[in-house]
Amino acid sequence: MSSSSFFYRNSLSLVLITLMMFSLAGQFFTGWATENKELLENGQSALKMNEYIHSGHFIQATFENWESEFLQMMLYVLLTISLRQKGSSESKSMEGKEEVDREPVVHPNAPWPVKKEEYG
């Protein structure tokens, strides 16, 4: 696979999106089966697939799962910005400043946020 191919350059995103879609599909089908089982036990009619995807059960389950994951990841990112952990590859060095701490230098190939800071 060529290093300039779309799949090579975006493989991490493609794998993560695929895993997310499989997880969401698994959640959908297990939630649909569970909800229909509960409805039938209570003498109500089962939901069709297109009814379940708009139901409160599916929406609540999806947001509960995503909320906890996003909050956990956000907290992890925010804490790793300022805190240190000996031996962790995600943590900054225990001593001194690192390359990421320096102010960016504006040059013709700099990303737009760096250029914007100079003109903004």
Secondary structure, DSSP 8 states (H G I E B T S, - for coil): --TTSHHHHTHHHHHHHHHHHHHHHHHHHHHHHHHHHHHHHTT-----HHHHTTSHHHHHHHHHHHHHHHHHHHHHHHHHHH---TT-SSS--SSS--GGGS-----TTS-HHHHHHHH-
